[in-house]
Amino acid sequence: MENNNKTIHVEVVYALPERQRIVALEVPEGCTVRAAAMQSGLDKQFPDLDLATADLGVFGKVVSAPDAQALKSGERVEIYRPLIADPKEVRKQRAAKVKARKESQ
């Protein structure tokens, strides 16, 4: 059996409003999205970050199965922060304010 020691280059990124980090990694070919995030060490720089449960994406697209999806060389893994507010609820509130303003005129 042949030993496959090929590696690929990927980046893992995480950002807060006040700071961001980009970590370049060489990972084994076949490395999953979650495994690359775990290898980044970003959870040590951001203590509130839980890489085991964080939502992850590749180039702006959420990955539904980060523990199964293998990366390709050159891809960028993005670690997403939890939403503070539900976007649908925010839109409803905004629409209600506009409606109330129109009705009062």
KAJO-V853128 format. One record per helix or strand. SS is the DSSP state (H for helix, E for strand). FROM is the first residue (numbers start at 1). LEN is the number of residues. If there is no record, write none. Layout:
# KAJO-V853128
{{SS FROM LEN} {SS FROM LEN}}
This chain:
# KAJO-V853128
{{E 7 9} {E 20 9} {E 32 1} {H 33 8} {H 42 4} {E 55 4} {E 61 2} {E 70 1} {E 76 5} {H 87 17}}
